[in-house]
Amino acid sequence: MPKASEERTAARRDEIIAACEKLYETMGFRDVTIKEIGAATSFSRPTIYNYFETKEEIFLALLTKEYAAWADELAEIAASKGTMDCNTLASKIAGSLSHREVMLKIMAMNLYEVEENSRIECLRDFKESFFRAANEMESCLRKLRPEMPEEDRNRFRYTFFPFMNGVYPYAHPTCKQCEAMDMVGICHPSTSVYELAYYCLIKLLK
């Protein structure tokens, strides 16, 4: 494919992904449809199907993009000079996640459906992006916490990444969820992705 055509294709895909992301800020997953995405772009629904076969593939492309951006942030942290104490490293990693709430929202609420309704090559691209982020996290631990035993790094990996899949709903409970918790006397203090991630990281890094 000529370079100009590749750039045009990439630009159109990016416009579709950006429209999906914008809609997802205020709409539920089931309410974000190909029709809604088309209305938010310069493309018709048939045109969108030239780039994505399902709306789930658009969400998966958005998730892939988010993980790639997070991997870039982790790489910047890993490139820091010297070592870091637990508090500093926890703060930097938690800060990197606080910019990735769309990623965390999809992972917590829609990942299974998104993966099931996407072509294998789209899923492969996502897994590559995820794997890169995991490797950059490993680089952070090896370089900035070199005294951390391999066993602890493995425990970190198999605790923190599953934790990420559930952190979004704790930081953003719905009004209905809060009402139900009030009815049964469950405390739900206001918190953030940063705070939840920071306290988890502190426990894992020490």
Contacts in CASP RR format, 6 or more apart in sequence:
PFRMAT RR
TARGET T0000
AUTHOR 0000-0000-0000
METHOD contacts of the structure
MODEL  1
MPKASEERTAARRDEIIAACEKLYETMGFRDVTIKEIGAATSFSRPTIYN
YFETKEEIFLALLTKEYAAWADELAEIAASKGTMDCNTLASKIAGSLSHR
EVMLKIMAMNLYEVEENSRIECLRDFKESFFRAANEMESCLRKLRPEMPE
EDRNRFRYTFFPFMNGVYPYAHPTCKQCEAMDMVGICHPSTSVYELAYYC
LIKLLK
1 9 0 8 1.000
9 51 0 8 1.000
12 43 0 8 1.000
12 47 0 8 1.000
12 51 0 8 1.000
13 51 0 8 1.000
13 52 0 8 1.000
13 61 0 8 1.000
15 41 0 8 1.000
15 42 0 8 1.000
15 43 0 8 1.000
16 37 0 8 1.000
16 38 0 8 1.000
16 41 0 8 1.000
16 43 0 8 1.000
16 48 0 8 1.000
16 51 0 8 1.000
16 52 0 8 1.000
16 58 0 8 1.000
17 58 0 8 1.000
17 61 0 8 1.000
17 62 0 8 1.000
17 65 0 8 1.000
19 37 0 8 1.000
19 38 0 8 1.000
19 40 0 8 1.000
19 41 0 8 1.000
20 32 0 8 1.000
20 37 0 8 1.000
20 55 0 8 1.000
20 58 0 8 1.000
20 59 0 8 1.000
20 62 0 8 1.000
21 62 0 8 1.000
21 102 0 8 1.000
22 40 0 8 1.000
23 31 0 8 1.000
23 32 0 8 1.000
23 36 0 8 1.000
23 37 0 8 1.000
23 40 0 8 1.000
24 32 0 8 1.000
24 59 0 8 1.000
24 62 0 8 1.000
24 102 0 8 1.000
24 105 0 8 1.000
27 36 0 8 1.000
29 59 0 8 1.000
29 109 0 8 1.000
29 110 0 8 1.000
29 113 0 8 1.000
32 55 0 8 1.000
32 59 0 8 1.000
33 55 0 8 1.000
34 45 0 8 1.000
34 48 0 8 1.000
34 49 0 8 1.000
34 55 0 8 1.000
35 45 0 8 1.000
37 48 0 8 1.000
37 55 0 8 1.000
37 58 0 8 1.000
38 44 0 8 1.000
38 45 0 8 1.000
38 48 0 8 1.000
41 48 0 8 1.000
48 58 0 8 1.000
52 58 0 8 1.000
52 61 0 8 1.000
53 119 0 8 1.000
54 117 0 8 1.000
54 118 0 8 1.000
56 113 0 8 1.000
56 114 0 8 1.000
56 115 0 8 1.000
56 116 0 8 1.000
56 117 0 8 1.000
56 118 0 8 1.000
57 117 0 8 1.000
57 118 0 8 1.000
57 119 0 8 1.000
57 122 0 8 1.000
59 106 0 8 1.000
59 110 0 8 1.000
59 114 0 8 1.000
60 114 0 8 1.000
60 115 0 8 1.000
60 118 0 8 1.000
60 122 0 8 1.000
60 123 0 8 1.000
60 125 0 8 1.000
60 126 0 8 1.000
61 122 0 8 1.000
61 125 0 8 1.000
62 102 0 8 1.000
62 106 0 8 1.000
63 103 0 8 1.000
63 106 0 8 1.000
63 107 0 8 1.000
63 111 0 8 1.000
63 114 0 8 1.000
63 126 0 8 1.000
64 122 0 8 1.000
64 125 0 8 1.000
64 126 0 8 1.000
64 129 0 8 1.000
65 129 0 8 1.000
66 100 0 8 1.000
66 102 0 8 1.000
66 103 0 8 1.000
66 106 0 8 1.000
67 103 0 8 1.000
67 126 0 8 1.000
67 129 0 8 1.000
67 130 0 8 1.000
67 132 0 8 1.000
67 133 0 8 1.000
68 129 0 8 1.000
68 132 0 8 1.000
68 133 0 8 1.000
69 99 0 8 1.000
69 100 0 8 1.000
70 96 0 8 1.000
70 97 0 8 1.000
70 99 0 8 1.000
70 100 0 8 1.000
70 103 0 8 1.000
70 133 0 8 1.000
71 129 0 8 1.000
71 132 0 8 1.000
71 133 0 8 1.000
71 135 0 8 1.000
71 136 0 8 1.000
73 96 0 8 1.000
73 99 0 8 1.000
74 93 0 8 1.000
74 96 0 8 1.000
74 133 0 8 1.000
74 136 0 8 1.000
74 137 0 8 1.000
74 139 0 8 1.000
74 140 0 8 1.000
75 136 0 8 1.000
75 139 0 8 1.000
77 89 0 8 1.000
77 92 0 8 1.000
77 93 0 8 1.000
77 96 0 8 1.000
77 140 0 8 1.000
77 144 0 8 1.000
78 136 0 8 1.000
78 139 0 8 1.000
78 140 0 8 1.000
78 143 0 8 1.000
78 144 0 8 1.000
80 92 0 8 1.000
80 143 0 8 1.000
80 144 0 8 1.000
82 143 0 8 1.000
82 144 0 8 1.000
83 143 0 8 1.000
83 144 0 8 1.000
83 145 0 8 1.000
83 146 0 8 1.000
84 92 0 8 1.000
84 144 0 8 1.000
84 145 0 8 1.000
86 145 0 8 1.000
86 201 0 8 1.000
86 202 0 8 1.000
86 205 0 8 1.000
86 206 0 8 1.000
87 202 0 8 1.000
89 140 0 8 1.000
89 144 0 8 1.000
89 145 0 8 1.000
89 201 0 8 1.000
89 205 0 8 1.000
90 197 0 8 1.000
90 198 0 8 1.000
90 201 0 8 1.000
90 202 0 8 1.000
90 205 0 8 1.000
91 198 0 8 1.000
93 137 0 8 1.000
93 140 0 8 1.000
93 197 0 8 1.000
93 201 0 8 1.000
94 193 0 8 1.000
94 194 0 8 1.000
94 195 0 8 1.000
94 197 0 8 1.000
94 198 0 8 1.000
94 201 0 8 1.000
95 194 0 8 1.000
95 197 0 8 1.000
95 198 0 8 1.000
97 104 0 8 1.000
97 164 0 8 1.000
97 167 0 8 1.000
97 193 0 8 1.000
97 194 0 8 1.000
97 197 0 8 1.000
98 192 0 8 1.000
98 193 0 8 1.000
98 194 0 8 1.000
98 197 0 8 1.000
101 168 0 8 1.000
101 171 0 8 1.000
101 172 0 8 1.000
101 193 0 8 1.000
104 164 0 8 1.000
104 166 0 8 1.000
104 167 0 8 1.000
104 168 0 8 1.000
104 193 0 8 1.000
105 168 0 8 1.000
105 172 0 8 1.000
106 114 0 8 1.000
107 164 0 8 1.000
107 165 0 8 1.000
107 166 0 8 1.000
107 168 0 8 1.000
108 165 0 8 1.000
108 166 0 8 1.000
108 167 0 8 1.000
108 168 0 8 1.000
108 169 0 8 1.000
109 168 0 8 1.000
109 169 0 8 1.000
111 165 0 8 1.000
115 123 0 8 1.000
115 126 0 8 1.000
134 157 0 8 1.000
134 161 0 8 1.000
137 157 0 8 1.000
137 160 0 8 1.000
138 153 0 8 1.000
138 157 0 8 1.000
141 148 0 8 1.000
141 153 0 8 1.000
141 156 0 8 1.000
142 148 0 8 1.000
142 153 0 8 1.000
145 205 0 8 1.000
148 156 0 8 1.000
148 205 0 8 1.000
155 204 0 8 1.000
156 204 0 8 1.000
156 205 0 8 1.000
159 200 0 8 1.000
159 204 0 8 1.000
160 200 0 8 1.000
160 201 0 8 1.000
160 204 0 8 1.000
163 197 0 8 1.000
163 200 0 8 1.000
164 197 0 8 1.000
167 193 0 8 1.000
167 196 0 8 1.000
167 197 0 8 1.000
168 193 0 8 1.000
169 177 0 8 1.000
170 191 0 8 1.000
170 196 0 8 1.000
171 191 0 8 1.000
171 192 0 8 1.000
171 193 0 8 1.000
171 196 0 8 1.000
173 181 0 8 1.000
173 188 0 8 1.000
177 188 0 8 1.000
178 188 0 8 1.000
181 187 0 8 1.000
181 188 0 8 1.000
182 188 0 8 1.000
END
